[in-house]
């Protein structure tokens, strides 16, 4: 399964919601661990979904998430491909 920034962002946000942790709470928890984050920096990272794996794990750790359930799903997106067909050429007809 391929994980996009959007998927990882939703995973983090859902864990925060499950625990009733707001962004301001997350900032305080991270700062207690020696990280220098601001509410705007956290809000920006999470809304864009562009944060490092280290940041993701730090967030999960400070909110007390020791186990993460990752949903799996089968994509209904189908890729259409042209069938492999051998085309006759002029040189084939001469043989």
PDB file of N, CA, C and O in Angstrom:
ATOM      1  N   UNK A   1       0.845  -1.174   0.000  1.00  0.00           N
ATOM      2  CA  UNK A   1       0.000   0.000   0.000  1.00  0.00           C
ATOM      3  C   UNK A   1       0.893   1.240   0.000  1.00  0.00           C
ATOM      4  O   UNK A   1       1.900   1.289   0.706  1.00  0.00           O
ATOM      5  N   UNK A   2       0.532   2.196  -0.762  1.00  0.00           N
ATOM      6  CA  UNK A   2       1.282   3.443  -0.842  1.00  0.00           C
ATOM      7  C   UNK A   2       0.622   4.468   0.072  1.00  0.00           C
ATOM      8  O   UNK A   2      -0.594   4.655   0.044  1.00  0.00           O
ATOM      9  N   UNK A   3       1.440   5.123   0.874  1.00  0.00           N
ATOM     10  CA  UNK A   3       0.924   6.130   1.796  1.00  0.00           C
ATOM     11  C   UNK A   3       1.275   7.514   1.295  1.00  0.00           C
ATOM     12  O   UNK A   3       2.438   7.833   1.051  1.00  0.00           O
ATOM     13  N   UNK A   4       0.256   8.319   1.149  1.00  0.00           N
ATOM     14  CA  UNK A   4       0.458   9.698   0.737  1.00  0.00           C
ATOM     15  C   UNK A   4       0.539  10.579   1.975  1.00  0.00           C
ATOM     16  O   UNK A   4       0.233  10.141   3.083  1.00  0.00           O
ATOM     17  N   UNK A   5       0.956  11.826   1.773  1.00  0.00           N
ATOM     18  CA  UNK A   5       0.987  12.782   2.881  1.00  0.00           C
ATOM     19  C   UNK A   5      -0.398  12.923   3.500  1.00  0.00           C
ATOM     20  O   UNK A   5      -0.535  13.065   4.715  1.00  0.00           O
ATOM     21  N   UNK A   6      -1.411  12.883   2.662  1.00  0.00           N
ATOM     22  CA  UNK A   6      -2.783  13.040   3.134  1.00  0.00           C
ATOM     23  C   UNK A   6      -3.179  11.897   4.069  1.00  0.00           C
ATOM     24  O   UNK A   6      -3.832  12.124   5.087  1.00  0.00           O
ATOM     25  N   UNK A   7      -2.792  10.691   3.730  1.00  0.00           N
ATOM     26  CA  UNK A   7      -3.114   9.521   4.552  1.00  0.00           C
ATOM     27  C   UNK A   7      -2.433   9.622   5.920  1.00  0.00           C
ATOM     28  O   UNK A   7      -3.066   9.376   6.947  1.00  0.00           O
ATOM     29  N   UNK A   8      -1.166   9.976   5.935  1.00  0.00           N
ATOM     30  CA  UNK A   8      -0.420  10.080   7.192  1.00  0.00           C
ATOM     31  C   UNK A   8      -0.975  11.228   8.040  1.00  0.00           C
ATOM     32  O   UNK A   8      -1.073  11.113   9.262  1.00  0.00           O
ATOM     33  N   UNK A   9      -1.329  12.313   7.396  1.00  0.00           N
ATOM     34  CA  UNK A   9      -1.935  13.451   8.097  1.00  0.00           C
ATOM     35  C   UNK A   9      -3.224  13.011   8.776  1.00  0.00           C
ATOM     36  O   UNK A   9      -3.465  13.360   9.931  1.00  0.00           O
ATOM     37  N   UNK A  10      -4.050  12.254   8.075  1.00  0.00           N
ATOM     38  CA  UNK A  10      -5.307  11.780   8.655  1.00  0.00           C
ATOM     39  C   UNK A  10      -5.069  10.822   9.817  1.00  0.00           C
ATOM     40  O   UNK A  10      -5.817  10.829  10.794  1.00  0.00           O
ATOM     41  N   UNK A  11      -4.023   9.995   9.712  1.00  0.00           N
ATOM     42  CA  UNK A  11      -3.691   9.092  10.818  1.00  0.00           C
ATOM     43  C   UNK A  11      -3.356   9.879  12.078  1.00  0.00           C
ATOM     44  O   UNK A  11      -3.851   9.567  13.161  1.00  0.00           O
ATOM     45  N   UNK A  12      -2.515  10.901  11.936  1.00  0.00           N
ATOM     46  CA  UNK A  12      -2.134  11.711  13.090  1.00  0.00           C
ATOM     47  C   UNK A  12      -3.344  12.452  13.653  1.00  0.00           C
ATOM     48  O   UNK A  12      -3.565  12.461  14.865  1.00  0.00           O
ATOM     49  N   UNK A  13      -4.117  13.065  12.781  1.00  0.00           N
ATOM     50  CA  UNK A  13      -5.282  13.823  13.244  1.00  0.00           C
ATOM     51  C   UNK A  13      -6.286  12.921  13.955  1.00  0.00           C
ATOM     52  O   UNK A  13      -6.877  13.321  14.958  1.00  0.00           O
ATOM     53  N   UNK A  14      -6.478  11.721  13.449  1.00  0.00           N
ATOM     54  CA  UNK A  14      -7.441  10.821  14.084  1.00  0.00           C
ATOM     55  C   UNK A  14      -6.967  10.403  15.474  1.00  0.00           C
ATOM     56  O   UNK A  14      -7.780  10.263  16.389  1.00  0.00           O
ATOM     57  N   UNK A  15      -5.662  10.202  15.640  1.00  0.00           N
ATOM     58  CA  UNK A  15      -5.140   9.842  16.964  1.00  0.00           C
ATOM     59  C   UNK A  15      -5.284  11.005  17.939  1.00  0.00           C
ATOM     60  O   UNK A  15      -5.540  10.791  19.124  1.00  0.00           O
ATOM     61  N   UNK A  16      -5.123  12.220  17.457  1.00  0.00           N
ATOM     62  CA  UNK A  16      -5.318  13.394  18.312  1.00  0.00           C
ATOM     63  C   UNK A  16      -6.777  13.507  18.739  1.00  0.00           C
ATOM     64  O   UNK A  16      -7.069  13.769  19.906  1.00  0.00           O
ATOM     65  N   UNK A  17      -7.691  13.310  17.794  1.00  0.00           N
ATOM     66  CA  UNK A  17      -9.122  13.407  18.088  1.00  0.00           C
ATOM     67  C   UNK A  17      -9.541  12.320  19.073  1.00  0.00           C
ATOM     68  O   UNK A  17     -10.298  12.590  20.006  1.00  0.00           O
ATOM     69  N   UNK A  18      -9.056  11.090  18.875  1.00  0.00           N
ATOM     70  CA  UNK A  18      -9.402   9.984  19.775  1.00  0.00           C
ATOM     71  C   UNK A  18      -9.077  10.314  21.224  1.00  0.00           C
ATOM     72  O   UNK A  18      -9.782   9.903  22.146  1.00  0.00           O
ATOM     73  N   UNK A  19      -7.999  11.063  21.406  1.00  0.00           N
ATOM     74  CA  UNK A  19      -7.535  11.382  22.757  1.00  0.00           C
ATOM     75  C   UNK A  19      -7.992  12.762  23.233  1.00  0.00           C
ATOM     76  O   UNK A  19      -7.673  13.170  24.350  1.00  0.00           O
ATOM     77  N   UNK A  20      -8.728  13.471  22.400  1.00  0.00           N
ATOM     78  CA  UNK A  20      -9.214  14.799  22.763  1.00  0.00           C
ATOM     79  C   UNK A  20      -8.094  15.813  22.897  1.00  0.00           C
ATOM     80  O   UNK A  20      -8.186  16.743  23.698  1.00  0.00           O
ATOM     81  N   UNK A  21      -7.048  15.639  22.125  1.00  0.00           N
ATOM     82  CA  UNK A  21      -5.880  16.531  22.198  1.00  0.00           C
ATOM     83  C   UNK A  21      -5.961  17.565  21.088  1.00  0.00           C
ATOM     84  O   UNK A  21      -6.049  17.224  19.908  1.00  0.00           O
ATOM     85  N   UNK A  22      -5.931  18.813  21.475  1.00  0.00           N
ATOM     86  CA  UNK A  22      -5.960  19.931  20.524  1.00  0.00           C
ATOM     87  C   UNK A  22      -4.522  20.311  20.168  1.00  0.00           C
ATOM     88  O   UNK A  22      -3.569  19.895  20.827  1.00  0.00           O
ATOM     89  N   UNK A  23      -4.393  21.101  19.121  1.00  0.00           N
ATOM     90  CA  UNK A  23      -3.064  21.521  18.662  1.00  0.00           C
ATOM     91  C   UNK A  23      -2.265  22.199  19.766  1.00  0.00           C
ATOM     92  O   UNK A  23      -1.072  21.939  19.921  1.00  0.00           O
ATOM     93  N   UNK A  24      -2.910  23.058  20.526  1.00  0.00           N
ATOM     94  CA  UNK A  24      -2.212  23.765  21.602  1.00  0.00           C
ATOM     95  C   UNK A  24      -1.691  22.775  22.650  1.00  0.00           C
ATOM     96  O   UNK A  24      -0.620  22.973  23.222  1.00  0.00           O
ATOM     97  N   UNK A  25      -2.461  21.708  22.894  1.00  0.00           N
ATOM     98  CA  UNK A  25      -2.020  20.665  23.833  1.00  0.00           C
ATOM     99  C   UNK A  25      -0.811  19.916  23.276  1.00  0.00           C
ATOM    100  O   UNK A  25       0.137  19.619  24.003  1.00  0.00           O
ATOM    101  N   UNK A  26      -0.856  19.618  21.989  1.00  0.00           N
ATOM    102  CA  UNK A  26       0.253  18.915  21.343  1.00  0.00           C
ATOM    103  C   UNK A  26       1.524  19.750  21.414  1.00  0.00           C
ATOM    104  O   UNK A  26       2.602  19.218  21.676  1.00  0.00           O
ATOM    105  N   UNK A  27       1.403  21.056  21.181  1.00  0.00           N
ATOM    106  CA  UNK A  27       2.554  21.959  21.263  1.00  0.00           C
ATOM    107  C   UNK A  27       3.173  21.881  22.655  1.00  0.00           C
ATOM    108  O   UNK A  27       4.390  21.760  22.797  1.00  0.00           O
ATOM    109  N   UNK A  28       2.335  21.952  23.669  1.00  0.00           N
ATOM    110  CA  UNK A  28       2.828  21.914  25.048  1.00  0.00           C
ATOM    111  C   UNK A  28       3.528  20.586  25.349  1.00  0.00           C
ATOM    112  O   UNK A  28       4.591  20.565  25.969  1.00  0.00           O
ATOM    113  N   UNK A  29       2.925  19.485  24.907  1.00  0.00           N
ATOM    114  CA  UNK A  29       3.518  18.168  25.139  1.00  0.00           C
ATOM    115  C   UNK A  29       4.867  18.021  24.438  1.00  0.00           C
ATOM    116  O   UNK A  29       5.815  17.486  25.013  1.00  0.00           O
ATOM    117  N   UNK A  30       4.950  18.496  23.201  1.00  0.00           N
ATOM    118  CA  UNK A  30       6.215  18.421  22.457  1.00  0.00           C
ATOM    119  C   UNK A  30       7.275  19.306  23.098  1.00  0.00           C
ATOM    120  O   UNK A  30       8.436  18.910  23.203  1.00  0.00           O
ATOM    121  N   UNK A  31       6.884  20.500  23.527  1.00  0.00           N
ATOM    122  CA  UNK A  31       7.837  21.425  24.155  1.00  0.00           C
ATOM    123  C   UNK A  31       8.346  20.883  25.491  1.00  0.00           C
ATOM    124  O   UNK A  31       9.487  21.144  25.871  1.00  0.00           O
ATOM    125  N   UNK A  32       7.507  20.133  26.203  1.00  0.00           N
ATOM    126  CA  UNK A  32       7.942  19.504  27.450  1.00  0.00           C
ATOM    127  C   UNK A  32       9.039  18.472  27.204  1.00  0.00           C
ATOM    128  O   UNK A  32       9.826  18.168  28.100  1.00  0.00           O
ATOM    129  N   UNK A  33       9.085  17.943  25.998  1.00  0.00           N
ATOM    130  CA  UNK A  33      10.109  16.965  25.630  1.00  0.00           C
ATOM    131  C   UNK A  33      11.347  17.620  25.010  1.00  0.00           C
ATOM    132  O   UNK A  33      12.251  16.933  24.534  1.00  0.00           O
ATOM    133  N   UNK A  34      11.375  18.953  25.023  1.00  0.00           N
ATOM    134  CA  UNK A  34      12.546  19.669  24.533  1.00  0.00           C
ATOM    135  C   UNK A  34      12.483  20.098  23.084  1.00  0.00           C
ATOM    136  O   UNK A  34      13.464  20.610  22.547  1.00  0.00           O
ATOM    137  N   UNK A  35      11.350  19.898  22.445  1.00  0.00           N
ATOM    138  CA  UNK A  35      11.206  20.346  21.060  1.00  0.00           C
ATOM    139  C   UNK A  35      10.682  21.771  21.061  1.00  0.00           C
ATOM    140  O   UNK A  35       9.808  22.114  21.857  1.00  0.00           O
ATOM    141  N   UNK A  36      11.198  22.579  20.196  1.00  0.00           N
ATOM    142  CA  UNK A  36      10.760  23.978  20.120  1.00  0.00           C
ATOM    143  C   UNK A  36       9.777  24.139  18.977  1.00  0.00           C
ATOM    144  O   UNK A  36      10.153  24.449  17.846  1.00  0.00           O
ATOM    145  N   UNK A  37       8.517  23.923  19.295  1.00  0.00           N
ATOM    146  CA  UNK A  37       7.459  24.045  18.290  1.00  0.00           C
ATOM    147  C   UNK A  37       6.495  25.136  18.721  1.00  0.00           C
ATOM    148  O   UNK A  37       6.348  25.422  19.910  1.00  0.00           O
ATOM    149  N   UNK A  38       5.846  25.735  17.747  1.00  0.00           N
ATOM    150  CA  UNK A  38       4.813  26.732  18.020  1.00  0.00           C
ATOM    151  C   UNK A  38       3.497  26.197  17.481  1.00  0.00           C
ATOM    152  O   UNK A  38       3.473  25.257  16.686  1.00  0.00           O
ATOM    153  N   UNK A  39       2.416  26.797  17.916  1.00  0.00           N
ATOM    154  CA  UNK A  39       1.103  26.382  17.440  1.00  0.00           C
ATOM    155  C   UNK A  39       1.003  26.527  15.921  1.00  0.00           C
ATOM    156  O   UNK A  39       0.464  25.658  15.235  1.00  0.00           O
ATOM    157  N   UNK A  40       1.533  27.640  15.410  1.00  0.00           N
ATOM    158  CA  UNK A  40       1.443  27.851  13.957  1.00  0.00           C
ATOM    159  C   UNK A  40       2.314  26.857  13.183  1.00  0.00           C
ATOM    160  O   UNK A  40       1.929  26.427  12.095  1.00  0.00           O
ATOM    161  N   UNK A  41       3.473  26.486  13.720  1.00  0.00           N
ATOM    162  CA  UNK A  41       4.324  25.525  13.004  1.00  0.00           C
ATOM    163  C   UNK A  41       3.676  24.140  12.976  1.00  0.00           C
ATOM    164  O   UNK A  41       3.735  23.439  11.966  1.00  0.00           O
ATOM    165  N   UNK A  42       3.063  23.757  14.087  1.00  0.00           N
ATOM    166  CA  UNK A  42       2.380  22.458  14.147  1.00  0.00           C
ATOM    167  C   UNK A  42       1.158  22.452  13.241  1.00  0.00           C
ATOM    168  O   UNK A  42       0.944  21.503  12.487  1.00  0.00           O
ATOM    169  N   UNK A  43       0.369  23.493  13.314  1.00  0.00           N
ATOM    170  CA  UNK A  43      -0.832  23.601  12.478  1.00  0.00           C
ATOM    171  C   UNK A  43      -0.454  23.518  11.002  1.00  0.00           C
ATOM    172  O   UNK A  43      -1.112  22.830  10.221  1.00  0.00           O
ATOM    173  N   UNK A  44       0.596  24.214  10.634  1.00  0.00           N
ATOM    174  CA  UNK A  44       1.051  24.227   9.247  1.00  0.00           C
ATOM    175  C   UNK A  44       1.518  22.842   8.801  1.00  0.00           C
ATOM    176  O   UNK A  44       1.139  22.376   7.727  1.00  0.00           O
ATOM    177  N   UNK A  45       2.334  22.186   9.616  1.00  0.00           N
ATOM    178  CA  UNK A  45       2.845  20.852   9.270  1.00  0.00           C
ATOM    179  C   UNK A  45       1.701  19.865   9.083  1.00  0.00           C
ATOM    180  O   UNK A  45       1.661  19.112   8.109  1.00  0.00           O
ATOM    181  N   UNK A  46       0.775  19.883  10.030  1.00  0.00           N
ATOM    182  CA  UNK A  46      -0.314  18.909   9.975  1.00  0.00           C
ATOM    183  C   UNK A  46      -1.269  19.211   8.817  1.00  0.00           C
ATOM    184  O   UNK A  46      -1.715  18.293   8.129  1.00  0.00           O
ATOM    185  N   UNK A  47      -1.581  20.470   8.600  1.00  0.00           N
ATOM    186  CA  UNK A  47      -2.526  20.794   7.518  1.00  0.00           C
ATOM    187  C   UNK A  47      -1.951  20.458   6.147  1.00  0.00           C
ATOM    188  O   UNK A  47      -2.684  20.035   5.252  1.00  0.00           O
ATOM    189  N   UNK A  48      -0.643  20.643   5.978  1.00  0.00           N
ATOM    190  CA  UNK A  48      -0.004  20.289   4.706  1.00  0.00           C
ATOM    191  C   UNK A  48       0.267  18.793   4.617  1.00  0.00           C
ATOM    192  O   UNK A  48       0.322  18.221   3.529  1.00  0.00           O
ATOM    193  N   UNK A  49       0.434  18.168   5.783  1.00  0.00           N
ATOM    194  CA  UNK A  49       0.797  16.750   5.787  1.00  0.00           C
ATOM    195  C   UNK A  49       2.249  16.537   5.440  1.00  0.00           C
ATOM    196  O   UNK A  49       2.658  15.427   5.100  1.00  0.00           O
ATOM    197  N   UNK A  50       3.030  17.595   5.523  1.00  0.00           N
ATOM    198  CA  UNK A  50       4.453  17.500   5.169  1.00  0.00           C
ATOM    199  C   UNK A  50       5.292  17.565   6.436  1.00  0.00           C
ATOM    200  O   UNK A  50       5.786  18.622   6.826  1.00  0.00           O
ATOM    201  N   UNK A  51       5.437  16.424   7.056  1.00  0.00           N
ATOM    202  CA  UNK A  51       6.286  16.349   8.236  1.00  0.00           C
ATOM    203  C   UNK A  51       7.075  15.049   8.163  1.00  0.00           C
ATOM    204  O   UNK A  51       6.707  14.106   7.462  1.00  0.00           O
ATOM    205  N   UNK A  52       8.156  15.034   8.902  1.00  0.00           N
ATOM    206  CA  UNK A  52       9.039  13.868   8.858  1.00  0.00           C
ATOM    207  C   UNK A  52       8.455  12.709   9.649  1.00  0.00           C
ATOM    208  O   UNK A  52       7.545  12.879  10.461  1.00  0.00           O
ATOM    209  N   UNK A  53       8.995  11.545   9.393  1.00  0.00           N
ATOM    210  CA  UNK A  53       8.600  10.365  10.162  1.00  0.00           C
ATOM    211  C   UNK A  53       8.964  10.571  11.629  1.00  0.00           C
ATOM    212  O   UNK A  53       8.232  10.133  12.517  1.00  0.00           O
ATOM    213  N   UNK A  54      10.082  11.230  11.886  1.00  0.00           N
ATOM    214  CA  UNK A  54      10.501  11.501  13.263  1.00  0.00           C
ATOM    215  C   UNK A  54       9.465  12.368  13.980  1.00  0.00           C
ATOM    216  O   UNK A  54       9.111  12.092  15.127  1.00  0.00           O
ATOM    217  N   UNK A  55       8.981  13.409  13.313  1.00  0.00           N
ATOM    218  CA  UNK A  55       7.961  14.277  13.902  1.00  0.00           C
ATOM    219  C   UNK A  55       6.687  13.482  14.172  1.00  0.00           C
ATOM    220  O   UNK A  55       6.074  13.626  15.229  1.00  0.00           O
ATOM    221  N   UNK A  56       6.295  12.652  13.228  1.00  0.00           N
ATOM    222  CA  UNK A  56       5.104  11.821  13.368  1.00  0.00           C
ATOM    223  C   UNK A  56       5.221  10.929  14.604  1.00  0.00           C
ATOM    224  O   UNK A  56       4.292  10.845  15.407  1.00  0.00           O
ATOM    225  N   UNK A  57       6.366  10.267  14.749  1.00  0.00           N
ATOM    226  CA  UNK A  57       6.577   9.381  15.894  1.00  0.00           C
ATOM    227  C   UNK A  57       6.678  10.151  17.204  1.00  0.00           C
ATOM    228  O   UNK A  57       6.217   9.672  18.239  1.00  0.00           O
ATOM    229  N   UNK A  58       7.274  11.335  17.170  1.00  0.00           N
ATOM    230  CA  UNK A  58       7.343  12.170  18.380  1.00  0.00           C
ATOM    231  C   UNK A  58       5.937  12.540  18.839  1.00  0.00           C
ATOM    232  O   UNK A  58       5.626  12.481  20.029  1.00  0.00           O
ATOM    233  N   UNK A  59       5.101  12.919  17.893  1.00  0.00           N
ATOM    234  CA  UNK A  59       3.713  13.282  18.222  1.00  0.00           C
ATOM    235  C   UNK A  59       2.979  12.093  18.825  1.00  0.00           C
ATOM    236  O   UNK A  59       2.323  12.221  19.859  1.00  0.00           O
ATOM    237  N   UNK A  60       3.088  10.941  18.183  1.00  0.00           N
ATOM    238  CA  UNK A  60       2.411   9.752  18.694  1.00  0.00           C
ATOM    239  C   UNK A  60       2.910   9.405  20.093  1.00  0.00           C
ATOM    240  O   UNK A  60       2.125   9.011  20.955  1.00  0.00           O
ATOM    241  N   UNK A  61       4.193   9.548  20.312  1.00  0.00           N
ATOM    242  CA  UNK A  61       4.782   9.226  21.611  1.00  0.00           C
ATOM    243  C   UNK A  61       4.259  10.142  22.715  1.00  0.00           C
ATOM    244  O   UNK A  61       3.863   9.667  23.779  1.00  0.00           O
ATOM    245  N   UNK A  62       4.257  11.446  22.469  1.00  0.00           N
ATOM    246  CA  UNK A  62       3.853  12.384  23.528  1.00  0.00           C
ATOM    247  C   UNK A  62       2.358  12.325  23.837  1.00  0.00           C
ATOM    248  O   UNK A  62       1.937  12.708  24.929  1.00  0.00           O
ATOM    249  N   UNK A  63       1.559  11.852  22.892  1.00  0.00           N
ATOM    250  CA  UNK A  63       0.119  11.749  23.166  1.00  0.00           C
ATOM    251  C   UNK A  63      -0.235  10.384  23.750  1.00  0.00           C
ATOM    252  O   UNK A  63      -1.397  10.113  24.052  1.00  0.00           O
ATOM    253  N   UNK A  64       0.773   9.525  23.907  1.00  0.00           N
ATOM    254  CA  UNK A  64       0.549   8.229  24.533  1.00  0.00           C
ATOM    255  C   UNK A  64       0.053   7.152  23.598  1.00  0.00           C
ATOM    256  O   UNK A  64      -0.559   6.178  24.037  1.00  0.00           O
ATOM    257  N   UNK A  65       0.308   7.313  22.326  1.00  0.00           N
ATOM    258  CA  UNK A  65      -0.110   6.317  21.338  1.00  0.00           C
ATOM    259  C   UNK A  65       1.031   5.318  21.154  1.00  0.00           C
ATOM    260  O   UNK A  65       2.051   5.628  20.538  1.00  0.00           O
ATOM    261  N   UNK A  66       0.846   4.130  21.692  1.00  0.00           N
ATOM    262  CA  UNK A  66       1.896   3.120  21.570  1.00  0.00           C
ATOM    263  C   UNK A  66       1.576   2.090  20.500  1.00  0.00           C
ATOM    264  O   UNK A  66       2.424   1.278  20.131  1.00  0.00           O
ATOM    265  N   UNK A  67       0.355   2.130  20.012  1.00  0.00           N
ATOM    266  CA  UNK A  67      -0.078   1.188  18.981  1.00  0.00           C
ATOM    267  C   UNK A  67      -0.907   1.951  17.967  1.00  0.00           C
ATOM    268  O   UNK A  67      -1.788   2.729  18.334  1.00  0.00           O
ATOM    269  N   UNK A  68      -0.629   1.731  16.700  1.00  0.00           N
ATOM    270  CA  UNK A  68      -1.331   2.449  15.643  1.00  0.00           C
ATOM    271  C   UNK A  68      -1.975   1.445  14.707  1.00  0.00           C
ATOM    272  O   UNK A  68      -1.306   0.571  14.157  1.00  0.00           O
ATOM    273  N   UNK A  69      -3.269   1.579  14.535  1.00  0.00           N
ATOM    274  CA  UNK A  69      -3.994   0.705  13.623  1.00  0.00           C
ATOM    275  C   UNK A  69      -4.095   1.406  12.276  1.00  0.00           C
ATOM    276  O   UNK A  69      -4.679   2.484  12.160  1.00  0.00           O
ATOM    277  N   UNK A  70      -3.533   0.791  11.291  1.00  0.00           N
ATOM    278  CA  UNK A  70      -3.546   1.372   9.951  1.00  0.00           C
ATOM    279  C   UNK A  70      -4.566   0.608   9.127  1.00  0.00           C
ATOM    280  O   UNK A  70      -4.446  -0.598   8.912  1.00  0.00           O
ATOM    281  N   UNK A  71      -5.570   1.340   8.675  1.00  0.00           N
ATOM    282  CA  UNK A  71      -6.615   0.693   7.894  1.00  0.00           C
ATOM    283  C   UNK A  71      -6.070   0.272   6.540  1.00  0.00           C
ATOM    284  O   UNK A  71      -5.246   0.961   5.939  1.00  0.00           O
ATOM    285  N   UNK A  72      -6.536  -0.841   6.087  1.00  0.00           N
ATOM    286  CA  UNK A  72      -6.170  -1.284   4.746  1.00  0.00           C
ATOM    287  C   UNK A  72      -7.432  -1.305   3.911  1.00  0.00           C
ATOM    288  O   UNK A  72      -8.522  -1.583   4.413  1.00  0.00           O
ATOM    289  N   UNK A  73      -7.282  -1.021   2.690  1.00  0.00           N
ATOM    290  CA  UNK A  73      -8.427  -1.026   1.805  1.00  0.00           C
ATOM    291  C   UNK A  73      -7.959  -1.391   0.406  1.00  0.00           C
ATOM    292  O   UNK A  73      -6.793  -1.233   0.044  1.00  0.00           O
ATOM    293  N   UNK A  74      -8.895  -1.874  -0.345  1.00  0.00           N
ATOM    294  CA  UNK A  74      -8.616  -2.216  -1.737  1.00  0.00           C
ATOM    295  C   UNK A  74      -9.103  -1.051  -2.582  1.00  0.00           C
ATOM    296  O   UNK A  74     -10.263  -0.646  -2.510  1.00  0.00           O
ATOM    297  N   UNK A  75      -8.217  -0.541  -3.358  1.00  0.00           N
ATOM    298  CA  UNK A  75      -8.563   0.593  -4.192  1.00  0.00           C
ATOM    299  C   UNK A  75      -9.519   0.156  -5.294  1.00  0.00           C
ATOM    300  O   UNK A  75      -9.364  -0.914  -5.881  1.00  0.00           O
ATOM    301  N   UNK A  76     -10.490   0.985  -5.560  1.00  0.00           N
ATOM    302  CA  UNK A  76     -11.400   0.708  -6.665  1.00  0.00           C
ATOM    303  C   UNK A  76     -10.902   1.363  -7.947  1.00  0.00           C
ATOM    304  O   UNK A  76     -11.557   1.311  -8.988  1.00  0.00           O
ATOM    305  N   UNK A  77      -9.739   1.974  -7.849  1.00  0.00           N
ATOM    306  CA  UNK A  77      -9.148   2.629  -8.999  1.00  0.00           C
ATOM    307  C   UNK A  77      -8.541   1.558  -9.893  1.00  0.00           C
ATOM    308  O   UNK A  77      -7.642   0.831  -9.472  1.00  0.00           O
ATOM    309  N   UNK A  78      -9.017   1.459 -11.094  1.00  0.00           N
ATOM    310  CA  UNK A  78      -8.508   0.469 -12.033  1.00  0.00           C
ATOM    311  C   UNK A  78      -7.745   1.177 -13.142  1.00  0.00           C
ATOM    312  O   UNK A  78      -8.150   2.229 -13.636  1.00  0.00           O
ATOM    313  N   UNK A  79      -6.669   0.588 -13.500  1.00  0.00           N
ATOM    314  CA  UNK A  79      -5.862   1.164 -14.581  1.00  0.00           C
ATOM    315  C   UNK A  79      -6.155   0.372 -15.848  1.00  0.00           C
ATOM    316  O   UNK A  79      -6.014  -0.850 -15.889  1.00  0.00           O
ATOM    317  N   UNK A  80      -6.558   1.087 -16.860  1.00  0.00           N
ATOM    318  CA  UNK A  80      -6.835   0.442 -18.137  1.00  0.00           C
ATOM    319  C   UNK A  80      -5.558   0.434 -18.960  1.00  0.00           C
ATOM    320  O   UNK A  80      -4.884   1.454 -19.102  1.00  0.00           O
ATOM    321  N   UNK A  81      -5.250  -0.699 -19.484  1.00  0.00           N
ATOM    322  CA  UNK A  81      -4.054  -0.821 -20.313  1.00  0.00           C
ATOM    323  C   UNK A  81      -4.448  -1.434 -21.647  1.00  0.00           C
ATOM    324  O   UNK A  81      -5.382  -2.230 -21.741  1.00  0.00           O
ATOM    325  N   UNK A  82      -3.730  -1.051 -22.640  1.00  0.00           N
ATOM    326  CA  UNK A  82      -3.971  -1.612 -23.957  1.00  0.00           C
ATOM    327  C   UNK A  82      -3.494  -3.052 -23.958  1.00  0.00           C
ATOM    328  O   UNK A  82      -2.399  -3.336 -23.474  1.00  0.00           O
ATOM    329  N   UNK A  83      -4.289  -3.962 -24.491  1.00  0.00           N
ATOM    330  CA  UNK A  83      -3.855  -5.363 -24.525  1.00  0.00           C
ATOM    331  C   UNK A  83      -2.629  -5.519 -25.417  1.00  0.00           C
ATOM    332  O   UNK A  83      -2.411  -4.750 -26.353  1.00  0.00           O
ATOM    333  N   UNK A  84      -1.852  -6.517 -25.105  1.00  0.00           N
ATOM    334  CA  UNK A  84      -0.662  -6.785 -25.921  1.00  0.00           C
ATOM    335  C   UNK A  84      -1.126  -7.486 -27.194  1.00  0.00           C
ATOM    336  O   UNK A  84      -1.637  -8.606 -27.164  1.00  0.00           O
ATOM    337  N   UNK A  85      -0.934  -6.805 -28.286  1.00  0.00           N
ATOM    338  CA  UNK A  85      -1.371  -7.325 -29.577  1.00  0.00           C
ATOM    339  C   UNK A  85      -0.198  -7.254 -30.535  1.00  0.00           C
ATOM    340  O   UNK A  85       0.513  -6.251 -30.606  1.00  0.00           O
ATOM    341  N   UNK A  86      -0.012  -8.333 -31.265  1.00  0.00           N
ATOM    342  CA  UNK A  86       1.033  -8.316 -32.284  1.00  0.00           C
ATOM    343  C   UNK A  86       0.412  -7.781 -33.572  1.00  0.00           C
ATOM    344  O   UNK A  86      -0.528  -8.354 -34.124  1.00  0.00           O
ATOM    345  N   UNK A  87       0.966  -6.674 -34.022  1.00  0.00           N
ATOM    346  CA  UNK A  87       0.457  -6.048 -35.232  1.00  0.00           C
ATOM    347  C   UNK A  87       1.201  -6.584 -36.442  1.00  0.00           C
ATOM    348  O   UNK A  87       2.412  -6.799 -36.397  1.00  0.00           O
ATOM    349  N   UNK A  88       0.470  -6.795 -37.514  1.00  0.00           N
ATOM    350  CA  UNK A  88       1.105  -7.228 -38.753  1.00  0.00           C
ATOM    351  C   UNK A  88       1.724  -6.034 -39.429  1.00  0.00           C
ATOM    352  O   UNK A  88       1.151  -4.944 -39.458  1.00  0.00           O
ATOM    353  N   UNK A  89       2.879  -6.250 -39.960  1.00  0.00           N
ATOM    354  CA  UNK A  89       3.567  -5.207 -40.718  1.00  0.00           C
ATOM    355  C   UNK A  89       3.675  -5.656 -42.161  1.00  0.00           C
ATOM    356  O   UNK A  89       3.391  -6.809 -42.487  1.00  0.00           O
ATOM    357  N   UNK A  90       4.087  -4.741 -43.021  1.00  0.00           N
ATOM    358  CA  UNK A  90       4.261  -5.065 -44.421  1.00  0.00           C
ATOM    359  C   UNK A  90       5.267  -6.191 -44.600  1.00  0.00           C
ATOM    360  O   UNK A  90       5.085  -7.029 -45.483  1.00  0.00           O
ATOM    361  N   UNK A  91       6.311  -6.239 -43.801  1.00  0.00           N
ATOM    362  CA  UNK A  91       7.334  -7.268 -43.950  1.00  0.00           C
ATOM    363  C   UNK A  91       6.767  -8.641 -43.574  1.00  0.00           C
ATOM    364  O   UNK A  91       7.220  -9.653 -44.109  1.00  0.00           O
ATOM    365  N   UNK A  92       5.785  -8.695 -42.666  1.00  0.00           N
ATOM    366  CA  UNK A  92       5.152  -9.955 -42.307  1.00  0.00           C
ATOM    367  C   UNK A  92       4.362 -10.533 -43.474  1.00  0.00           C
ATOM    368  O   UNK A  92       4.316 -11.751 -43.646  1.00  0.00           O
ATOM    369  N   UNK A  93       3.749  -9.685 -44.265  1.00  0.00           N
ATOM    370  CA  UNK A  93       2.913 -10.140 -45.372  1.00  0.00           C
ATOM    371  C   UNK A  93       3.756 -10.685 -46.515  1.00  0.00           C
ATOM    372  O   UNK A  93       3.278 -11.524 -47.278  1.00  0.00           O
ATOM    373  N   UNK A  94       5.000 -10.231 -46.654  1.00  0.00           N
ATOM    374  CA  UNK A  94       5.861 -10.675 -47.739  1.00  0.00           C
ATOM    375  C   UNK A  94       6.407 -12.064 -47.488  1.00  0.00           C
ATOM    376  O   UNK A  94       6.819 -12.731 -48.437  1.00  0.00           O
ATOM    377  N   UNK A  95       6.427 -12.514 -46.285  1.00  0.00           N
ATOM    378  CA  UNK A  95       7.017 -13.827 -45.954  1.00  0.00           C
ATOM    379  C   UNK A  95       6.132 -14.952 -46.281  1.00  0.00           C
ATOM    380  O   UNK A  95       6.493 -16.107 -46.058  1.00  0.00           O
TER     381      UNK A  95
END
